[in-house]
């Protein structure tokens, strides 16, 4: 089952995610730019602030990855259940 999930996750990343993000229009790319700008501004405050920003960014990325994986696995689970009907 893990192999199936890995293959489906790879397929989603390579074929679906980019297209779906493009459908958000400029919102996604503009938000990415703002995040980079704000991160740079916070890091410039002090060396201590830079450390906090790095840790915060890491933890936010971890949360995001876990949520994305949970949504993907939920979708796979729903798809498998529907396939059994």
Backbone as XML, in Angstrom:
<?xml version="1.0"?>
<chain id="A" units="angstrom">
  <residue number="1" name="UNK">
    <atom name="N" x="0.821" y="-1.191" z="0.000"/>
    <atom name="CA" x="0.000" y="0.000" z="0.000"/>
    <atom name="C" x="0.867" y="1.257" z="0.000"/>
  </residue>
  <residue number="2" name="UNK">
    <atom name="N" x="1.972" y="1.243" z="0.722"/>
    <atom name="CA" x="2.837" y="2.408" z="0.769"/>
    <atom name="C" x="3.363" y="2.736" z="-0.619"/>
  </residue>
  <residue number="3" name="UNK">
    <atom name="N" x="3.732" y="1.729" z="-1.379"/>
    <atom name="CA" x="4.235" y="1.970" z="-2.726"/>
    <atom name="C" x="3.170" y="2.646" z="-3.579"/>
  </residue>
  <residue number="4" name="UNK">
    <atom name="N" x="1.936" y="2.182" z="-3.476"/>
    <atom name="CA" x="0.839" y="2.804" z="-4.219"/>
    <atom name="C" x="0.700" y="4.263" z="-3.818"/>
  </residue>
  <residue number="5" name="UNK">
    <atom name="N" x="0.751" y="4.542" z="-2.544"/>
    <atom name="CA" x="0.619" y="5.918" z="-2.067"/>
    <atom name="C" x="1.781" y="6.778" z="-2.550"/>
  </residue>
  <residue number="6" name="UNK">
    <atom name="N" x="2.984" y="6.222" z="-2.533"/>
    <atom name="CA" x="4.154" y="6.959" z="-3.022"/>
    <atom name="C" x="4.013" y="7.286" z="-4.497"/>
  </residue>
  <residue number="7" name="UNK">
    <atom name="N" x="3.555" y="6.321" z="-5.274"/>
    <atom name="CA" x="3.375" y="6.527" z="-6.711"/>
    <atom name="C" x="2.294" y="7.576" z="-6.960"/>
  </residue>
  <residue number="8" name="UNK">
    <atom name="N" x="1.184" y="7.491" z="-6.227"/>
    <atom name="CA" x="0.114" y="8.462" z="-6.403"/>
    <atom name="C" x="0.543" y="9.856" z="-5.952"/>
  </residue>
  <residue number="9" name="UNK">
    <atom name="N" x="1.312" y="9.934" z="-4.888"/>
    <atom name="CA" x="1.820" y="11.225" z="-4.420"/>
    <atom name="C" x="2.741" y="11.835" z="-5.469"/>
  </residue>
  <residue number="10" name="UNK">
    <atom name="N" x="3.597" y="11.024" z="-6.052"/>
    <atom name="CA" x="4.502" y="11.510" z="-7.093"/>
    <atom name="C" x="3.707" y="11.968" z="-8.314"/>
  </residue>
  <residue number="11" name="UNK">
    <atom name="N" x="2.710" y="11.182" z="-8.700"/>
    <atom name="CA" x="1.869" y="11.559" z="-9.839"/>
    <atom name="C" x="1.174" y="12.894" z="-9.568"/>
  </residue>
  <residue number="12" name="UNK">
    <atom name="N" x="0.609" y="13.037" z="-8.380"/>
    <atom name="CA" x="-0.091" y="14.280" z="-8.033"/>
    <atom name="C" x="0.865" y="15.463" z="-8.098"/>
  </residue>
  <residue number="13" name="UNK">
    <atom name="N" x="2.045" y="15.293" z="-7.545"/>
    <atom name="CA" x="3.034" y="16.379" z="-7.538"/>
    <atom name="C" x="3.449" y="16.757" z="-8.958"/>
  </residue>
  <residue number="14" name="UNK">
    <atom name="N" x="3.682" y="15.770" z="-9.781"/>
    <atom name="CA" x="4.191" y="16.031" z="-11.126"/>
    <atom name="C" x="3.112" y="16.478" z="-12.114"/>
  </residue>
  <residue number="15" name="UNK">
    <atom name="N" x="1.862" y="16.053" z="-11.900"/>
    <atom name="CA" x="0.842" y="16.292" z="-12.911"/>
    <atom name="C" x="-0.344" y="17.142" z="-12.473"/>
  </residue>
  <residue number="16" name="UNK">
    <atom name="N" x="-0.589" y="17.216" z="-11.200"/>
    <atom name="CA" x="-1.795" y="17.903" z="-10.752"/>
    <atom name="C" x="-1.526" y="19.188" z="-9.978"/>
  </residue>
  <residue number="17" name="UNK">
    <atom name="N" x="-0.575" y="19.152" z="-9.071"/>
    <atom name="CA" x="-0.353" y="20.279" z="-8.166"/>
    <atom name="C" x="-0.014" y="21.554" z="-8.924"/>
  </residue>
  <residue number="18" name="UNK">
    <atom name="N" x="0.908" y="21.480" z="-9.861"/>
    <atom name="CA" x="1.297" y="22.677" z="-10.618"/>
    <atom name="C" x="0.107" y="23.274" z="-11.344"/>
  </residue>
  <residue number="19" name="UNK">
    <atom name="N" x="-0.684" y="22.434" z="-11.981"/>
    <atom name="CA" x="-1.861" y="22.913" z="-12.719"/>
    <atom name="C" x="-2.866" y="23.552" z="-11.769"/>
  </residue>
  <residue number="20" name="UNK">
    <atom name="N" x="-3.104" y="22.915" z="-10.637"/>
    <atom name="CA" x="-4.065" y="23.455" z="-9.682"/>
    <atom name="C" x="-3.582" y="24.774" z="-9.085"/>
  </residue>
  <residue number="21" name="UNK">
    <atom name="N" x="-2.282" y="24.885" z="-8.861"/>
    <atom name="CA" x="-1.748" y="26.142" z="-8.344"/>
    <atom name="C" x="-1.868" y="27.260" z="-9.377"/>
  </residue>
  <residue number="22" name="UNK">
    <atom name="N" x="-1.698" y="26.928" z="-10.642"/>
    <atom name="CA" x="-1.860" y="27.934" z="-11.700"/>
    <atom name="C" x="-3.294" y="28.464" z="-11.744"/>
  </residue>
  <residue number="23" name="UNK">
    <atom name="N" x="-4.245" y="27.611" z="-11.365"/>
    <atom name="CA" x="-5.645" y="28.016" z="-11.381"/>
    <atom name="C" x="-5.962" y="29.025" z="-10.279"/>
  </residue>
  <residue number="24" name="UNK">
    <atom name="N" x="-5.069" y="29.206" z="-9.322"/>
    <atom name="CA" x="-5.304" y="30.203" z="-8.279"/>
    <atom name="C" x="-5.028" y="31.603" z="-8.800"/>
  </residue>
  <residue number="25" name="UNK">
    <atom name="N" x="-4.546" y="31.689" z="-10.031"/>
    <atom name="CA" x="-4.218" y="32.986" z="-10.616"/>
    <atom name="C" x="-2.968" y="33.540" z="-9.957"/>
  </residue>
  <residue number="26" name="UNK">
    <atom name="N" x="-2.891" y="34.856" z="-9.880"/>
    <atom name="CA" x="-1.679" y="35.465" z="-9.326"/>
    <atom name="C" x="-1.585" y="35.349" z="-7.800"/>
  </residue>
  <residue number="27" name="UNK">
    <atom name="N" x="-2.645" y="34.914" z="-7.157"/>
    <atom name="CA" x="-2.672" y="34.870" z="-5.696"/>
    <atom name="C" x="-1.510" y="34.068" z="-5.122"/>
  </residue>
  <residue number="28" name="UNK">
    <atom name="N" x="-1.255" y="32.885" z="-5.650"/>
    <atom name="CA" x="-0.207" y="32.024" z="-5.109"/>
    <atom name="C" x="1.170" y="32.637" z="-5.323"/>
  </residue>
  <residue number="29" name="UNK">
    <atom name="N" x="1.465" y="33.066" z="-6.541"/>
    <atom name="CA" x="2.803" y="33.601" z="-6.811"/>
    <atom name="C" x="3.041" y="34.914" z="-6.074"/>
  </residue>
  <residue number="30" name="UNK">
    <atom name="N" x="2.018" y="35.738" z="-5.963"/>
    <atom name="CA" x="2.155" y="36.988" z="-5.207"/>
    <atom name="C" x="2.403" y="36.706" z="-3.727"/>
  </residue>
  <residue number="31" name="UNK">
    <atom name="N" x="1.718" y="35.730" z="-3.191"/>
    <atom name="CA" x="1.912" y="35.369" z="-1.778"/>
    <atom name="C" x="3.326" y="34.844" z="-1.551"/>
  </residue>
  <residue number="32" name="UNK">
    <atom name="N" x="3.845" y="34.053" z="-2.501"/>
    <atom name="CA" x="5.216" y="33.564" z="-2.382"/>
    <atom name="C" x="6.210" y="34.711" z="-2.323"/>
  </residue>
  <residue number="33" name="UNK">
    <atom name="N" x="6.013" y="35.706" z="-3.176"/>
    <atom name="CA" x="6.896" y="36.869" z="-3.200"/>
    <atom name="C" x="6.810" y="37.635" z="-1.883"/>
  </residue>
  <residue number="34" name="UNK">
    <atom name="N" x="5.592" y="37.847" z="-1.383"/>
    <atom name="CA" x="5.423" y="38.563" z="-0.116"/>
    <atom name="C" x="6.072" y="37.814" z="1.039"/>
  </residue>
  <residue number="35" name="UNK">
    <atom name="N" x="5.954" y="36.502" z="1.047"/>
    <atom name="CA" x="6.575" y="35.696" z="2.105"/>
    <atom name="C" x="8.086" y="35.889" z="2.086"/>
  </residue>
  <residue number="36" name="UNK">
    <atom name="N" x="8.682" y="35.845" z="0.900"/>
    <atom name="CA" x="10.132" y="36.028" z="0.784"/>
    <atom name="C" x="10.547" y="37.425" z="1.249"/>
  </residue>
  <residue number="37" name="UNK">
    <atom name="N" x="9.791" y="38.429" z="0.873"/>
    <atom name="CA" x="10.110" y="39.798" z="1.272"/>
    <atom name="C" x="10.011" y="39.968" z="2.792"/>
  </residue>
  <residue number="38" name="UNK">
    <atom name="N" x="8.924" y="39.481" z="3.361"/>
    <atom name="CA" x="8.735" y="39.604" z="4.811"/>
    <atom name="C" x="9.776" y="38.807" z="5.590"/>
  </residue>
  <residue number="39" name="UNK">
    <atom name="N" x="10.116" y="37.638" z="5.073"/>
    <atom name="CA" x="11.147" y="36.820" z="5.721"/>
    <atom name="C" x="12.474" y="37.560" z="5.731"/>
  </residue>
  <residue number="40" name="UNK">
    <atom name="N" x="12.829" y="38.166" z="4.615"/>
    <atom name="CA" x="14.085" y="38.925" z="4.531"/>
    <atom name="C" x="14.070" y="40.105" z="5.499"/>
  </residue>
  <residue number="41" name="UNK">
    <atom name="N" x="12.937" y="40.792" z="5.591"/>
    <atom name="CA" x="12.835" y="41.930" z="6.514"/>
    <atom name="C" x="12.995" y="41.483" z="7.970"/>
  </residue>
  <residue number="42" name="UNK">
    <atom name="N" x="12.374" y="40.391" z="8.321"/>
    <atom name="CA" x="12.491" y="39.886" z="9.696"/>
    <atom name="C" x="13.915" y="39.443" z="10.012"/>
  </residue>
  <residue number="43" name="UNK">
    <atom name="N" x="14.548" y="38.763" z="9.064"/>
    <atom name="CA" x="15.922" y="38.308" z="9.275"/>
    <atom name="C" x="16.873" y="39.478" z="9.478"/>
  </residue>
  <residue number="44" name="UNK">
    <atom name="N" x="16.583" y="40.603" z="8.844"/>
    <atom name="CA" x="17.463" y="41.776" z="8.914"/>
    <atom name="C" x="17.395" y="42.484" z="10.263"/>
  </residue>
  <residue number="45" name="UNK">
    <atom name="N" x="16.416" y="42.180" z="11.072"/>
    <atom name="CA" x="16.269" y="42.861" z="12.360"/>
    <atom name="C" x="17.467" y="42.594" z="13.260"/>
  </residue>
  <residue number="46" name="UNK">
    <atom name="N" x="17.847" y="41.321" z="13.380"/>
    <atom name="CA" x="18.988" y="40.970" z="14.218"/>
    <atom name="C" x="19.377" y="39.521" z="13.952"/>
  </residue>
  <residue number="47" name="UNK">
    <atom name="N" x="20.589" y="39.130" z="14.365"/>
    <atom name="CA" x="20.974" y="37.722" z="14.207"/>
    <atom name="C" x="20.029" y="36.785" z="14.971"/>
  </residue>
  <residue number="48" name="UNK">
    <atom name="N" x="19.576" y="37.232" z="16.130"/>
    <atom name="CA" x="18.656" y="36.407" z="16.919"/>
    <atom name="C" x="17.325" y="36.235" z="16.166"/>
  </residue>
  <residue number="49" name="UNK">
    <atom name="N" x="16.837" y="37.331" z="15.586"/>
    <atom name="CA" x="15.596" y="37.266" z="14.812"/>
    <atom name="C" x="15.751" y="36.337" z="13.618"/>
  </residue>
  <residue number="50" name="UNK">
    <atom name="N" x="16.916" y="36.368" z="12.992"/>
    <atom name="CA" x="17.163" y="35.479" z="11.847"/>
    <atom name="C" x="17.041" y="34.014" z="12.264"/>
  </residue>
  <residue number="51" name="UNK">
    <atom name="N" x="17.557" y="33.683" z="13.444"/>
    <atom name="CA" x="17.446" y="32.316" z="13.949"/>
    <atom name="C" x="15.995" y="31.911" z="14.181"/>
  </residue>
  <residue number="52" name="UNK">
    <atom name="N" x="15.223" y="32.832" z="14.757"/>
    <atom name="CA" x="13.807" y="32.549" z="14.982"/>
    <atom name="C" x="13.056" y="32.371" z="13.668"/>
  </residue>
  <residue number="53" name="UNK">
    <atom name="N" x="13.383" y="33.197" z="12.693"/>
    <atom name="CA" x="12.725" y="33.097" z="11.390"/>
    <atom name="C" x="13.043" y="31.750" z="10.746"/>
  </residue>
  <residue number="54" name="UNK">
    <atom name="N" x="14.287" y="31.322" z="10.827"/>
    <atom name="CA" x="14.655" y="30.028" z="10.246"/>
    <atom name="C" x="13.901" y="28.890" z="10.918"/>
  </residue>
  <residue number="55" name="UNK">
    <atom name="N" x="13.811" y="28.934" z="12.238"/>
    <atom name="CA" x="13.090" y="27.888" z="12.969"/>
    <atom name="C" x="11.603" y="27.924" z="12.659"/>
  </residue>
  <residue number="56" name="UNK">
    <atom name="N" x="11.038" y="29.132" z="12.617"/>
    <atom name="CA" x="9.622" y="29.284" z="12.292"/>
    <atom name="C" x="9.325" y="28.756" z="10.902"/>
  </residue>
  <residue number="57" name="UNK">
    <atom name="N" x="10.155" y="29.116" z="9.938"/>
    <atom name="CA" x="9.975" y="28.653" z="8.565"/>
    <atom name="C" x="10.022" y="27.131" z="8.489"/>
  </residue>
  <residue number="58" name="UNK">
    <atom name="N" x="10.980" y="26.532" z="9.193"/>
    <atom name="CA" x="11.093" y="25.070" z="9.196"/>
    <atom name="C" x="9.827" y="24.433" z="9.758"/>
  </residue>
  <residue number="59" name="UNK">
    <atom name="N" x="9.343" y="24.945" z="10.883"/>
    <atom name="CA" x="8.159" y="24.362" z="11.515"/>
    <atom name="C" x="6.912" y="24.575" z="10.661"/>
  </residue>
  <residue number="60" name="UNK">
    <atom name="N" x="6.793" y="25.736" z="10.021"/>
    <atom name="CA" x="5.659" y="25.968" z="9.129"/>
    <atom name="C" x="5.700" y="25.025" z="7.937"/>
  </residue>
  <residue number="61" name="UNK">
    <atom name="N" x="6.884" y="24.796" z="7.405"/>
    <atom name="CA" x="7.026" y="23.853" z="6.297"/>
    <atom name="C" x="6.623" y="22.445" z="6.727"/>
  </residue>
  <residue number="62" name="UNK">
    <atom name="N" x="7.016" y="22.056" z="7.928"/>
    <atom name="CA" x="6.670" y="20.729" z="8.446"/>
    <atom name="C" x="5.160" y="20.589" z="8.576"/>
  </residue>
  <residue number="63" name="UNK">
    <atom name="N" x="4.513" y="21.600" z="9.134"/>
    <atom name="CA" x="3.053" y="21.573" z="9.272"/>
    <atom name="C" x="2.388" y="21.472" z="7.903"/>
  </residue>
  <residue number="64" name="UNK">
    <atom name="N" x="2.873" y="22.262" z="6.956"/>
    <atom name="CA" x="2.307" y="22.265" z="5.613"/>
    <atom name="C" x="2.461" y="20.899" z="4.945"/>
  </residue>
  <residue number="65" name="UNK">
    <atom name="N" x="3.630" y="20.311" z="5.060"/>
    <atom name="CA" x="3.881" y="18.995" z="4.460"/>
    <atom name="C" x="2.954" y="17.942" z="5.066"/>
  </residue>
  <residue number="66" name="UNK">
    <atom name="N" x="2.809" y="17.973" z="6.382"/>
    <atom name="CA" x="1.935" y="17.001" z="7.052"/>
    <atom name="C" x="0.483" y="17.173" z="6.614"/>
  </residue>
  <residue number="67" name="UNK">
    <atom name="N" x="0.023" y="18.412" z="6.509"/>
    <atom name="CA" x="-1.353" y="18.669" z="6.069"/>
    <atom name="C" x="-1.555" y="18.213" z="4.623"/>
  </residue>
  <residue number="68" name="UNK">
    <atom name="N" x="-0.604" y="18.547" z="3.756"/>
    <atom name="CA" x="-0.715" y="18.151" z="2.353"/>
    <atom name="C" x="-0.758" y="16.639" z="2.218"/>
  </residue>
  <residue number="69" name="UNK">
    <atom name="N" x="0.073" y="15.956" z="2.981"/>
    <atom name="CA" x="0.087" y="14.490" z="2.932"/>
    <atom name="C" x="-1.239" y="13.922" z="3.434"/>
  </residue>
  <residue number="70" name="UNK">
    <atom name="N" x="-1.781" y="14.514" z="4.491"/>
    <atom name="CA" x="-3.060" y="14.047" z="5.022"/>
    <atom name="C" x="-4.179" y="14.240" z="3.991"/>
  </residue>
  <residue number="71" name="UNK">
    <atom name="N" x="-4.184" y="15.388" z="3.303"/>
    <atom name="CA" x="-5.195" y="15.614" z="2.276"/>
    <atom name="C" x="-5.031" y="14.631" z="1.129"/>
  </residue>
  <residue number="72" name="UNK">
    <atom name="N" x="-3.799" y="14.400" z="0.706"/>
    <atom name="CA" x="-3.555" y="13.457" z="-0.373"/>
    <atom name="C" x="-4.016" y="12.057" z="0.014"/>
  </residue>
  <residue number="73" name="UNK">
    <atom name="N" x="-3.645" y="11.623" z="1.203"/>
    <atom name="CA" x="-4.038" y="10.287" z="1.651"/>
    <atom name="C" x="-5.555" y="10.182" z="1.808"/>
  </residue>
  <residue number="74" name="UNK">
    <atom name="N" x="-6.185" y="11.269" z="2.233"/>
    <atom name="CA" x="-7.646" y="11.265" z="2.327"/>
    <atom name="C" x="-8.267" y="11.087" z="0.948"/>
  </residue>
  <residue number="75" name="UNK">
    <atom name="N" x="-7.726" y="11.808" z="-0.027"/>
    <atom name="CA" x="-8.228" y="11.683" z="-1.393"/>
    <atom name="C" x="-8.037" y="10.283" z="-1.951"/>
  </residue>
  <residue number="76" name="UNK">
    <atom name="N" x="-6.879" y="9.711" z="-1.680"/>
    <atom name="CA" x="-6.608" y="8.344" z="-2.133"/>
    <atom name="C" x="-7.578" y="7.374" z="-1.472"/>
  </residue>
  <residue number="77" name="UNK">
    <atom name="N" x="-7.788" y="7.541" z="-0.185"/>
    <atom name="CA" x="-8.695" y="6.665" z="0.555"/>
    <atom name="C" x="-10.116" y="6.763" z="0.001"/>
  </residue>
  <residue number="78" name="UNK">
    <atom name="N" x="-10.568" y="7.984" z="-0.255"/>
    <atom name="CA" x="-11.905" y="8.168" z="-0.821"/>
    <atom name="C" x="-11.982" y="7.512" z="-2.195"/>
  </residue>
  <residue number="79" name="UNK">
    <atom name="N" x="-10.952" y="7.719" z="-3.013"/>
    <atom name="CA" x="-10.923" y="7.107" z="-4.337"/>
    <atom name="C" x="-10.975" y="5.586" z="-4.281"/>
  </residue>
  <residue number="80" name="UNK">
    <atom name="N" x="-10.223" y="5.008" z="-3.353"/>
    <atom name="CA" x="-10.229" y="3.549" z="-3.212"/>
    <atom name="C" x="-11.601" y="3.046" z="-2.751"/>
  </residue>
  <residue number="81" name="UNK">
    <atom name="N" x="-12.215" y="3.769" z="-1.828"/>
    <atom name="CA" x="-13.546" y="3.382" z="-1.358"/>
    <atom name="C" x="-14.577" y="3.466" z="-2.498"/>
  </residue>
  <residue number="82" name="UNK">
    <atom name="N" x="-14.509" y="4.541" z="-3.270"/>
    <atom name="CA" x="-15.429" y="4.685" z="-4.394"/>
    <atom name="C" x="-15.207" y="3.604" z="-5.437"/>
  </residue>
  <residue number="83" name="UNK">
    <atom name="N" x="-13.945" y="3.193" z="-5.593"/>
    <atom name="CA" x="-13.636" y="2.130" z="-6.528"/>
    <atom name="C" x="-14.213" y="0.794" z="-6.129"/>
  </residue>
  <residue number="84" name="UNK">
    <atom name="N" x="-14.467" y="0.619" z="-4.855"/>
    <atom name="CA" x="-15.036" y="-0.652" z="-4.363"/>
    <atom name="C" x="-16.542" y="-0.710" z="-4.539"/>
  </residue>
  <residue number="85" name="UNK">
    <atom name="N" x="-17.174" y="0.433" z="-4.760"/>
    <atom name="CA" x="-18.644" y="0.458" z="-4.859"/>
    <atom name="C" x="-19.131" y="-0.104" z="-6.162"/>
  </residue>
</chain>
